[in-house]
Amino acid sequence: MPGRNPNNDSPMGRIIMTRLKEMERSQAWLSRQAECAVITISFIVKGRLRPSVELTQKIAQILGIDPEILLSARTERLWHYE
């Protein structure tokens, strides 16, 4: 499919998943901490959803990541699924 991300991930998603693995935590844990749906975190990781600046900052704080790193990854091109 044109525009499809074959790795099913995003720059932000790779950062989030790397940090979750380091912390030995899950996407479900992150969703509870961020007070959002698990599917929201899943879509962010897969590059199917670009979170708001506020949610991006909240995720960064929860994961102990410099918010600027996630905010710059947030601006990377989203993959579109048709």
C-alpha positions as CSV (number, residue, x, y, z in Angstrom):
1,M,0.0,0.0,0.0
2,P,1.3,3.4,-0.8
3,G,2.4,5.4,2.3
4,R,2.1,2.4,4.6
5,N,4.8,2.1,7.2
6,P,6.2,-1.5,6.7
7,N,7.7,-1.6,10.2
8,N,4.4,-0.4,11.8
9,D,6.2,2.1,14.0
10,S,7.2,5.7,14.2
11,P,10.2,7.7,15.5
12,M,8.2,8.6,18.6
13,G,7.0,5.0,19.0
14,R,10.6,3.7,18.9
15,I,11.6,6.2,21.7
16,I,8.5,5.2,23.8
17,M,9.0,1.5,23.3
18,T,12.7,1.7,24.1
19,R,12.1,3.5,27.3
20,L,9.2,1.2,28.3
21,K,11.5,-1.8,27.8
22,E,14.2,-0.1,29.9
23,M,11.7,0.5,32.6
24,E,10.2,-3.0,32.2
25,R,6.7,-1.5,31.7
26,S,4.0,-2.0,29.2
27,Q,1.9,0.2,27.0
28,A,-1.1,-0.6,29.3
29,W,0.9,0.8,32.2
30,L,1.7,3.9,30.3
31,S,-1.9,4.4,29.3
32,R,-3.0,4.2,32.9
33,Q,-0.3,6.7,34.0
34,A,-1.2,9.0,31.1
35,E,-4.9,8.6,31.7
36,C,-5.7,7.6,28.2
37,A,-6.8,4.5,26.3
38,V,-4.4,1.7,25.6
39,I,-5.4,2.0,21.9
40,T,-4.2,5.6,22.0
41,I,-0.7,4.6,23.1
42,S,-0.7,1.7,20.6
43,F,-1.6,4.1,17.7
44,I,1.0,6.6,18.8
45,V,3.7,3.8,18.8
46,K,2.5,2.6,15.4
47,G,2.6,6.0,13.9
48,R,-1.2,6.1,13.3
49,L,-1.8,8.9,15.7
50,R,0.0,12.1,16.5
51,P,-0.7,13.0,20.1
52,S,-1.4,16.5,21.3
53,V,1.5,18.6,22.7
54,E,0.0,18.2,26.1
55,L,-0.2,14.4,25.9
56,T,3.3,14.2,24.4
57,Q,4.7,16.2,27.4
58,K,2.8,14.0,29.8
59,I,4.2,10.9,28.3
60,A,7.7,12.4,28.4
61,Q,7.3,13.2,32.1
62,I,6.0,9.7,32.9
63,L,8.9,8.1,31.0
64,G,11.5,10.5,32.3
65,I,12.4,11.7,28.8
66,D,13.3,15.3,27.9
67,P,10.0,16.6,26.4
68,E,11.9,18.2,23.6
69,I,13.0,14.8,22.3
70,L,9.5,13.5,22.1
71,L,8.2,16.8,20.7
72,S,10.7,16.7,17.9
73,A,9.8,13.1,17.2
74,R,6.2,14.1,17.2
75,T,6.8,16.3,14.2
76,E,8.1,13.5,12.1
77,R,5.9,12.4,9.2
78,L,3.0,10.2,10.1
79,W,2.3,7.2,8.0
80,H,-1.1,7.1,6.5
81,Y,-3.1,3.9,6.3
82,E,-5.6,3.5,3.6
